[in-house]
Amino acid sequence: MSEKTAPALAKLDELLPILRGLPAGNDTQTILDEGDALRRAVAAFHMEAIRFRMHNVDRLLKRGGDVYPALARQVFEELRSALEAAGFHTRSREAP
């Protein structure tokens, strides 16, 4: 862990327990696996993996609609901000 990734890892450590507390459902295990993989990518400074895993978690949160608590979306957006502040690209293109 470096000073650059510490805030993002802290946000992931906040997000992952929220996801682990979800009831079993169609995408529950998938989002847990993606969240764990995202944490490993951030810890390893793996730019492509970060972008890929961020996309997957974002897509799953959006697809889940009301299944996921609003807090999960909020912490995810805070994670995105922390990664972007550290210089990581979390999107394949600029947001509209």
N, CA, C and O atoms as CSV, one atom per row, in Angstrom:
chain,resi,resn,atom,element,x,y,z
A,1,MET,N,N,0.846,-1.169,0.000
A,1,MET,CA,C,0.000,0.000,0.000
A,1,MET,C,C,0.891,1.231,0.000
A,1,MET,O,O,1.922,1.274,0.672
A,2,SER,N,N,0.477,2.223,-0.761
A,2,SER,CA,C,1.209,3.476,-0.789
A,2,SER,C,C,0.305,4.591,-0.304
A,2,SER,O,O,-0.882,4.382,-0.056
A,3,GLU,N,N,0.872,5.769,-0.172
A,3,GLU,CA,C,0.065,6.921,0.218
A,3,GLU,C,C,-0.992,7.223,-0.839
A,3,GLU,O,O,-2.069,7.723,-0.514
A,4,LYS,N,N,-0.692,6.923,-2.107
A,4,LYS,CA,C,-1.654,7.178,-3.183
A,4,LYS,C,C,-2.867,6.266,-3.090
A,4,LYS,O,O,-3.993,6.697,-3.338
A,5,THR,N,N,-2.642,5.023,-2.739
A,5,THR,CA,C,-3.755,4.065,-2.742
A,5,THR,C,C,-4.441,3.921,-1.390
A,5,THR,O,O,-5.514,3.322,-1.313
A,6,ALA,N,N,-3.855,4.449,-0.333
A,6,ALA,CA,C,-4.426,4.272,1.009
A,6,ALA,C,C,-5.878,4.749,1.105
A,6,ALA,O,O,-6.707,4.017,1.647
A,7,PRO,N,N,-6.225,5.942,0.605
A,7,PRO,CA,C,-7.633,6.350,0.711
A,7,PRO,C,C,-8.579,5.427,-0.070
A,7,PRO,O,O,-9.678,5.130,0.396
A,8,ALA,N,N,-8.158,4.980,-1.242
A,8,ALA,CA,C,-9.009,4.076,-2.037
A,8,ALA,C,C,-9.170,2.729,-1.340
A,8,ALA,O,O,-10.265,2.168,-1.318
A,9,LEU,N,N,-8.100,2.215,-0.778
A,9,LEU,CA,C,-8.197,0.944,-0.064
A,9,LEU,C,C,-9.091,1.085,1.166
A,9,LEU,O,O,-9.821,0.156,1.511
A,10,ALA,N,N,-9.037,2.235,1.824
A,10,ALA,CA,C,-9.915,2.469,2.978
A,10,ALA,C,C,-11.381,2.476,2.535
A,10,ALA,O,O,-12.242,1.938,3.231
A,11,LYS,N,N,-11.664,3.081,1.384
A,11,LYS,CA,C,-13.031,3.085,0.859
A,11,LYS,C,C,-13.474,1.677,0.486
A,11,LYS,O,O,-14.621,1.300,0.726
A,12,LEU,N,N,-12.572,0.900,-0.099
A,12,LEU,CA,C,-12.903,-0.494,-0.420
A,12,LEU,C,C,-13.174,-1.286,0.855
A,12,LEU,O,O,-14.066,-2.133,0.892
A,13,ASP,N,N,-12.402,-1.005,1.893
A,13,ASP,CA,C,-12.621,-1.695,3.162
A,13,ASP,C,C,-13.933,-1.275,3.817
A,13,ASP,O,O,-14.441,-1.964,4.701
A,14,GLU,N,N,-14.468,-0.163,3.388
A,14,GLU,CA,C,-15.793,0.277,3.831
A,14,GLU,C,C,-16.886,-0.351,2.962
A,14,GLU,O,O,-17.942,-0.733,3.467
A,15,LEU,N,N,-16.630,-0.455,1.662
A,15,LEU,CA,C,-17.617,-0.985,0.725
A,15,LEU,C,C,-17.799,-2.498,0.840
A,15,LEU,O,O,-18.929,-2.988,0.819
A,16,LEU,N,N,-16.718,-3.228,0.959
A,16,LEU,CA,C,-16.807,-4.693,0.936
A,16,LEU,C,C,-17.696,-5.266,2.045
A,16,LEU,O,O,-18.478,-6.174,1.763
A,17,PRO,N,N,-17.617,-4.784,3.286
A,17,PRO,CA,C,-18.556,-5.317,4.298
A,17,PRO,C,C,-20.028,-5.019,3.976
A,17,PRO,O,O,-20.910,-5.812,4.306
A,18,ILE,N,N,-20.285,-3.883,3.336
A,18,ILE,CA,C,-21.664,-3.578,2.921
A,18,ILE,C,C,-22.130,-4.639,1.924
A,18,ILE,O,O,-23.243,-5.155,2.021
A,19,LEU,N,N,-21.267,-4.951,0.972
A,19,LEU,CA,C,-21.615,-5.954,-0.037
A,19,LEU,C,C,-21.732,-7.340,0.575
A,19,LEU,O,O,-22.601,-8.119,0.187
A,20,ARG,N,N,-20.867,-7.651,1.525
A,20,ARG,CA,C,-20.918,-8.973,2.164
A,20,ARG,C,C,-22.189,-9.154,2.986
A,20,ARG,O,O,-22.610,-10.283,3.241
A,21,GLY,N,N,-22.800,-8.047,3.399
A,21,GLY,CA,C,-24.025,-8.112,4.184
A,21,GLY,C,C,-25.286,-8.251,3.355
A,21,GLY,O,O,-26.389,-8.293,3.900
A,22,LEU,N,N,-25.131,-8.321,2.042
A,22,LEU,CA,C,-26.290,-8.432,1.160
A,22,LEU,C,C,-26.924,-9.811,1.261
A,22,LEU,O,O,-26.229,-10.802,1.483
A,23,PRO,N,N,-28.231,-9.877,1.101
A,23,PRO,CA,C,-28.873,-11.194,1.063
A,23,PRO,C,C,-28.481,-11.915,-0.222
A,23,PRO,O,O,-28.114,-11.290,-1.217
A,24,ALA,N,N,-28.564,-13.216,-0.182
A,24,ALA,CA,C,-28.247,-14.003,-1.376
A,24,ALA,C,C,-29.194,-13.613,-2.496
A,24,ALA,O,O,-30.392,-13.425,-2.283
A,25,GLY,N,N,-28.636,-13.497,-3.689
A,25,GLY,CA,C,-29.434,-13.134,-4.847
A,25,GLY,C,C,-28.696,-13.509,-6.112
A,25,GLY,O,O,-27.633,-14.127,-6.064
A,26,ASN,N,N,-29.260,-13.134,-7.236
A,26,ASN,CA,C,-28.687,-13.505,-8.528
A,26,ASN,C,C,-27.251,-13.034,-8.709
A,26,ASN,O,O,-26.405,-13.785,-9.194
A,27,ASP,N,N,-26.975,-11.789,-8.321
A,27,ASP,CA,C,-25.651,-11.213,-8.573
A,27,ASP,C,C,-24.816,-11.049,-7.312
A,27,ASP,O,O,-23.733,-10.468,-7.373
A,28,THR,N,N,-25.282,-11.540,-6.179
A,28,THR,CA,C,-24.573,-11.308,-4.921
A,28,THR,C,C,-23.151,-11.846,-4.965
A,28,THR,O,O,-22.210,-11.121,-4.643
A,29,GLN,N,N,-22.980,-13.088,-5.352
A,29,GLN,CA,C,-21.628,-13.664,-5.370
A,29,GLN,C,C,-20.760,-12.972,-6.419
A,29,GLN,O,O,-19.561,-12.785,-6.209
A,30,THR,N,N,-21.352,-12.598,-7.529
A,30,THR,CA,C,-20.598,-11.920,-8.588
A,30,THR,C,C,-20.066,-10.584,-8.105
A,30,THR,O,O,-18.895,-10.275,-8.329
A,31,ILE,N,N,-20.901,-9.778,-7.444
A,31,ILE,CA,C,-20.433,-8.475,-6.993
A,31,ILE,C,C,-19.412,-8.621,-5.867
A,31,ILE,O,O,-18.502,-7.800,-5.750
A,32,LEU,N,N,-19.551,-9.648,-5.045
A,32,LEU,CA,C,-18.547,-9.912,-4.009
A,32,LEU,C,C,-17.202,-10.275,-4.648
A,32,LEU,O,O,-16.157,-9.773,-4.235
A,33,ASP,N,N,-17.238,-11.135,-5.639
A,33,ASP,CA,C,-16.007,-11.529,-6.331
A,33,ASP,C,C,-15.361,-10.334,-7.023
A,33,ASP,O,O,-14.143,-10.163,-6.963
A,34,GLU,N,N,-16.174,-9.508,-7.679
A,34,GLU,CA,C,-15.649,-8.323,-8.363
A,34,GLU,C,C,-15.068,-7.324,-7.359
A,34,GLU,O,O,-14.025,-6.721,-7.612
A,35,GLY,N,N,-15.734,-7.154,-6.239
A,35,GLY,CA,C,-15.226,-6.247,-5.203
A,35,GLY,C,C,-13.895,-6.709,-4.646
A,35,GLY,O,O,-12.987,-5.900,-4.454
A,36,ASP,N,N,-13.770,-7.993,-4.387
A,36,ASP,CA,C,-12.500,-8.539,-3.900
A,36,ASP,C,C,-11.403,-8.384,-4.950
A,36,ASP,O,O,-10.266,-8.044,-4.621
A,37,ALA,N,N,-11.745,-8.632,-6.209
A,37,ALA,CA,C,-10.772,-8.484,-7.289
A,37,ALA,C,C,-10.361,-7.018,-7.453
A,37,ALA,O,O,-9.203,-6.727,-7.755
A,38,LEU,N,N,-11.300,-6.105,-7.257
A,38,LEU,CA,C,-10.991,-4.681,-7.342
A,38,LEU,C,C,-10.014,-4.286,-6.237
A,38,LEU,O,O,-9.091,-3.508,-6.475
A,39,ARG,N,N,-10.211,-4.809,-5.053
A,39,ARG,CA,C,-9.286,-4.491,-3.959
A,39,ARG,C,C,-7.879,-4.984,-4.282
A,39,ARG,O,O,-6.899,-4.279,-4.045
A,40,ARG,N,N,-7.784,-6.186,-4.820
A,40,ARG,CA,C,-6.459,-6.717,-5.199
A,40,ARG,C,C,-5.829,-5.856,-6.291
A,40,ARG,O,O,-4.623,-5.609,-6.263
A,41,ALA,N,N,-6.624,-5.399,-7.245
A,41,ALA,CA,C,-6.110,-4.565,-8.336
A,41,ALA,C,C,-5.577,-3.236,-7.811
A,41,ALA,O,O,-4.516,-2.777,-8.234
A,42,VAL,N,N,-6.311,-2.624,-6.894
A,42,VAL,CA,C,-5.858,-1.350,-6.326
A,42,VAL,C,C,-4.576,-1.563,-5.534
A,42,VAL,O,O,-3.635,-0.780,-5.655
A,43,ALA,N,N,-4.533,-2.606,-4.732
A,43,ALA,CA,C,-3.331,-2.884,-3.931
A,43,ALA,C,C,-2.118,-3.146,-4.812
A,43,ALA,O,O,-0.986,-2.867,-4.417
A,44,ALA,N,N,-2.356,-3.687,-6.014
A,44,ALA,CA,C,-1.259,-4.018,-6.927
A,44,ALA,C,C,-0.939,-2.891,-7.917
A,44,ALA,O,O,-0.039,-3.047,-8.742
A,45,PHE,N,N,-1.655,-1.760,-7.857
A,45,PHE,CA,C,-1.461,-0.652,-8.802
A,45,PHE,C,C,-1.710,-1.100,-10.236
A,45,PHE,O,O,-1.043,-0.606,-11.146
A,46,HIS,N,N,-2.619,-1.991,-10.466
A,46,HIS,CA,C,-2.857,-2.531,-11.803
A,46,HIS,C,C,-3.932,-1.704,-12.499
A,46,HIS,O,O,-5.127,-1.920,-12.298
A,47,MET,N,N,-3.487,-0.749,-13.324
A,47,MET,CA,C,-4.390,0.233,-13.928
A,47,MET,C,C,-5.523,-0.399,-14.736
A,47,MET,O,O,-6.687,-0.040,-14.555
A,48,GLU,N,N,-5.199,-1.320,-15.610
A,48,GLU,CA,C,-6.242,-1.931,-16.449
A,48,GLU,C,C,-7.228,-2.726,-15.602
A,48,GLU,O,O,-8.434,-2.683,-15.845
A,49,ALA,N,N,-6.729,-3.436,-14.629
A,49,ALA,CA,C,-7.619,-4.216,-13.765
A,49,ALA,C,C,-8.520,-3.300,-12.945
A,49,ALA,O,O,-9.686,-3.618,-12.710
A,50,ILE,N,N,-7.980,-2.169,-12.511
A,50,ILE,CA,C,-8.798,-1.216,-11.756
A,50,ILE,C,C,-9.950,-0.724,-12.618
A,50,ILE,O,O,-11.102,-0.726,-12.184
A,51,ARG,N,N,-9.641,-0.305,-13.832
A,51,ARG,CA,C,-10.682,0.209,-14.725
A,51,ARG,C,C,-11.717,-0.877,-15.023
A,51,ARG,O,O,-12.920,-0.615,-14.998
A,52,PHE,N,N,-11.252,-2.086,-15.304
A,52,PHE,CA,C,-12.141,-3.201,-15.629
A,52,PHE,C,C,-13.049,-3.543,-14.444
A,52,PHE,O,O,-14.262,-3.683,-14.602
A,53,ARG,N,N,-12.456,-3.675,-13.270
A,53,ARG,CA,C,-13.249,-4.055,-12.083
A,53,ARG,C,C,-14.183,-2.934,-11.655
A,53,ARG,O,O,-15.299,-3.208,-11.214
A,54,MET,N,N,-13.759,-1.676,-11.772
A,54,MET,CA,C,-14.648,-0.555,-11.455
A,54,MET,C,C,-15.871,-0.592,-12.369
A,54,MET,O,O,-17.001,-0.393,-11.924
A,55,HIS,N,N,-15.628,-0.845,-13.642
A,55,HIS,CA,C,-16.739,-0.934,-14.593
A,55,HIS,C,C,-17.706,-2.040,-14.181
A,55,HIS,O,O,-18.921,-1.841,-14.178
A,56,ASN,N,N,-17.165,-3.200,-13.835
A,56,ASN,CA,C,-18.021,-4.333,-13.478
A,56,ASN,C,C,-18.838,-4.072,-12.219
A,56,ASN,O,O,-20.033,-4.365,-12.181
A,57,VAL,N,N,-18.196,-3.522,-11.185
A,57,VAL,CA,C,-18.928,-3.244,-9.945
A,57,VAL,C,C,-19.984,-2.165,-10.198
A,57,VAL,O,O,-21.113,-2.275,-9.721
A,58,ASP,N,N,-19.619,-1.134,-10.942
A,58,ASP,CA,C,-20.566,-0.072,-11.276
A,58,ASP,C,C,-21.778,-0.644,-12.020
A,58,ASP,O,O,-22.921,-0.328,-11.690
A,59,ARG,N,N,-21.522,-1.473,-13.007
A,59,ARG,CA,C,-22.598,-2.085,-13.800
A,59,ARG,C,C,-23.508,-2.936,-12.918
A,59,ARG,O,O,-24.730,-2.879,-13.050
A,60,LEU,N,N,-22.924,-3.718,-12.028
A,60,LEU,CA,C,-23.727,-4.568,-11.146
A,60,LEU,C,C,-24.563,-3.731,-10.173
A,60,LEU,O,O,-25.722,-4.051,-9.910
A,61,LEU,N,N,-23.966,-2.653,-9.640
A,61,LEU,CA,C,-24.733,-1.786,-8.736
A,61,LEU,C,C,-25.907,-1.144,-9.464
A,61,LEU,O,O,-27.005,-1.048,-8.917
A,62,LYS,N,N,-25.675,-0.707,-10.694
A,62,LYS,CA,C,-26.753,-0.088,-11.471
A,62,LYS,C,C,-27.826,-1.112,-11.833
A,62,LYS,O,O,-29.021,-0.831,-11.750
A,63,ARG,N,N,-27.386,-2.287,-12.232
A,63,ARG,CA,C,-28.336,-3.324,-12.637
A,63,ARG,C,C,-29.167,-3.811,-11.455
A,63,ARG,O,O,-30.318,-4.211,-11.627
A,64,GLY,N,N,-28.589,-3.779,-10.258
A,64,GLY,CA,C,-29.287,-4.266,-9.079
A,64,GLY,C,C,-30.393,-3.349,-8.592
A,64,GLY,O,O,-31.266,-3.763,-7.829
A,65,GLY,N,N,-30.352,-2.102,-9.037
A,65,GLY,CA,C,-31.404,-1.169,-8.644
A,65,GLY,C,C,-31.531,-1.040,-7.138
A,65,GLY,O,O,-30.571,-0.688,-6.454
A,66,ASP,N,N,-32.722,-1.328,-6.622
A,66,ASP,CA,C,-32.999,-1.170,-5.194
A,66,ASP,C,C,-32.489,-2.321,-4.342
A,66,ASP,O,O,-32.625,-2.288,-3.119
A,67,VAL,N,N,-31.908,-3.332,-4.963
A,67,VAL,CA,C,-31.392,-4.473,-4.204
A,67,VAL,C,C,-30.236,-4.039,-3.310
A,67,VAL,O,O,-30.100,-4.507,-2.180
A,68,TYR,N,N,-29.406,-3.138,-3.829
A,68,TYR,CA,C,-28.243,-2.682,-3.082
A,68,TYR,C,C,-28.585,-1.424,-2.304
A,68,TYR,O,O,-29.272,-0.545,-2.823
A,69,PRO,N,N,-28.115,-1.325,-1.066
A,69,PRO,CA,C,-28.424,-0.126,-0.283
A,69,PRO,C,C,-27.782,1.112,-0.911
A,69,PRO,O,O,-26.732,1.028,-1.549
A,70,ALA,N,N,-28.428,2.258,-0.718
A,70,ALA,CA,C,-27.906,3.518,-1.262
A,70,ALA,C,C,-26.494,3.784,-0.761
A,70,ALA,O,O,-25.693,4.412,-1.453
A,71,LEU,N,N,-26.192,3.311,0.428
A,71,LEU,CA,C,-24.856,3.498,0.986
A,71,LEU,C,C,-23.792,2.831,0.116
A,71,LEU,O,O,-22.681,3.348,0.003
A,72,ALA,N,N,-24.109,1.706,-0.492
A,72,ALA,CA,C,-23.151,1.026,-1.370
A,72,ALA,C,C,-22.803,1.915,-2.552
A,72,ALA,O,O,-21.629,2.034,-2.903
A,73,ARG,N,N,-23.791,2.539,-3.172
A,73,ARG,CA,C,-23.549,3.439,-4.307
A,73,ARG,C,C,-22.736,4.653,-3.858
A,73,ARG,O,O,-21.815,5.081,-4.555
A,74,GLN,N,N,-23.078,5.207,-2.691
A,74,GLN,CA,C,-22.372,6.384,-2.178
A,74,GLN,C,C,-20.890,6.064,-1.938
A,74,GLN,O,O,-20.014,6.816,-2.364
A,75,VAL,N,N,-20.618,4.961,-1.263
A,75,VAL,CA,C,-19.227,4.592,-0.963
A,75,VAL,C,C,-18.489,4.270,-2.261
A,75,VAL,O,O,-17.307,4.587,-2.392
A,76,PHE,N,N,-19.170,3.644,-3.222
A,76,PHE,CA,C,-18.542,3.354,-4.504
A,76,PHE,C,C,-18.125,4.654,-5.198
A,76,PHE,O,O,-17.023,4.733,-5.741
A,77,GLU,N,N,-18.976,5.659,-5.188
A,77,GLU,CA,C,-18.635,6.941,-5.818
A,77,GLU,C,C,-17.501,7.632,-5.073
A,77,GLU,O,O,-16.672,8.296,-5.694
A,78,GLU,N,N,-17.452,7.488,-3.752
A,78,GLU,CA,C,-16.333,8.026,-2.983
A,78,GLU,C,C,-15.046,7.283,-3.335
A,78,GLU,O,O,-13.975,7.888,-3.393
A,79,LEU,N,N,-15.147,5.985,-3.567
A,79,LEU,CA,C,-14.005,5.194,-4.011
A,79,LEU,C,C,-13.525,5.691,-5.368
A,79,LEU,O,O,-12.324,5.868,-5.572
A,80,ARG,N,N,-14.439,5.914,-6.287
A,80,ARG,CA,C,-14.078,6.429,-7.607
A,80,ARG,C,C,-13.319,7.755,-7.473
A,80,ARG,O,O,-12.296,7.961,-8.125
A,81,SER,N,N,-13.827,8.637,-6.631
A,81,SER,CA,C,-13.176,9.936,-6.423
A,81,SER,C,C,-11.774,9.768,-5.847
A,81,SER,O,O,-10.844,10.459,-6.261
A,82,ALA,N,N,-11.622,8.857,-4.900
A,82,ALA,CA,C,-10.311,8.616,-4.292
A,82,ALA,C,C,-9.324,8.074,-5.321
A,82,ALA,O,O,-8.163,8.484,-5.347
A,83,LEU,N,N,-9.779,7.157,-6.164
A,83,LEU,CA,C,-8.903,6.609,-7.201
A,83,LEU,C,C,-8.526,7.670,-8.222
A,83,LEU,O,O,-7.366,7.760,-8.626
A,84,GLU,N,N,-9.486,8.465,-8.637
A,84,GLU,CA,C,-9.197,9.502,-9.633
A,84,GLU,C,C,-8.280,10.576,-9.050
A,84,GLU,O,O,-7.432,11.110,-9.765
A,85,ALA,N,N,-8.432,10.901,-7.774
A,85,ALA,CA,C,-7.545,11.867,-7.123
A,85,ALA,C,C,-6.112,11.338,-7.050
A,85,ALA,O,O,-5.153,12.109,-7.047
A,86,ALA,N,N,-5.982,10.013,-6.993
A,86,ALA,CA,C,-4.658,9.389,-6.951
A,86,ALA,C,C,-4.058,9.217,-8.344
A,86,ALA,O,O,-2.921,8.766,-8.482
A,87,GLY,N,N,-4.827,9.579,-9.384
A,87,GLY,CA,C,-4.319,9.507,-10.745
A,87,GLY,C,C,-4.714,8.264,-11.513
A,87,GLY,O,O,-4.229,8.045,-12.623
A,88,PHE,N,N,-5.583,7.448,-10.945
A,88,PHE,CA,C,-6.049,6.247,-11.637
A,88,PHE,C,C,-7.245,6.598,-12.500
A,88,PHE,O,O,-8.108,7.376,-12.092
A,89,HIS,N,N,-7.296,6.029,-13.684
A,89,HIS,CA,C,-8.443,6.209,-14.573
A,89,HIS,C,C,-9.444,5.111,-14.251
A,89,HIS,O,O,-9.110,3.927,-14.289
A,90,THR,N,N,-10.660,5.501,-13.937
A,90,THR,CA,C,-11.666,4.510,-13.561
A,90,THR,C,C,-12.726,4.314,-14.621
A,90,THR,O,O,-13.658,3.530,-14.446
A,91,ARG,N,N,-12.581,5.024,-15.711
A,91,ARG,CA,C,-13.541,4.909,-16.818
A,91,ARG,C,C,-12.754,4.760,-18.112
A,91,ARG,O,O,-11.646,5.283,-18.232
A,92,SER,N,N,-13.319,4.055,-19.074
A,92,SER,CA,C,-12.642,3.891,-20.342
A,92,SER,C,C,-12.757,5.144,-21.202
A,92,SER,O,O,-12.010,5.331,-22.163
A,93,ARG,N,N,-13.711,5.999,-20.831
A,93,ARG,CA,C,-13.868,7.289,-21.512
A,93,ARG,C,C,-14.402,8.270,-20.482
A,93,ARG,O,O,-14.855,7.877,-19.406
A,94,GLU,N,N,-14.344,9.529,-20.818
A,94,GLU,CA,C,-14.845,10.553,-19.906
A,94,GLU,C,C,-16.340,10.389,-19.687
A,94,GLU,O,O,-17.074,10.032,-20.608
A,95,ALA,N,N,-16.781,10.649,-18.482
A,95,ALA,CA,C,-18.204,10.599,-18.178
A,95,ALA,C,C,-18.919,11.735,-18.893
A,95,ALA,O,O,-18.332,12.800,-19.084
A,96,PRO,N,N,-20.155,11.538,-19.289
A,96,PRO,CA,C,-20.905,12.613,-19.974
A,96,PRO,C,C,-21.141,13.799,-19.055
A,96,PRO,O,O,-21.753,14.786,-19.464
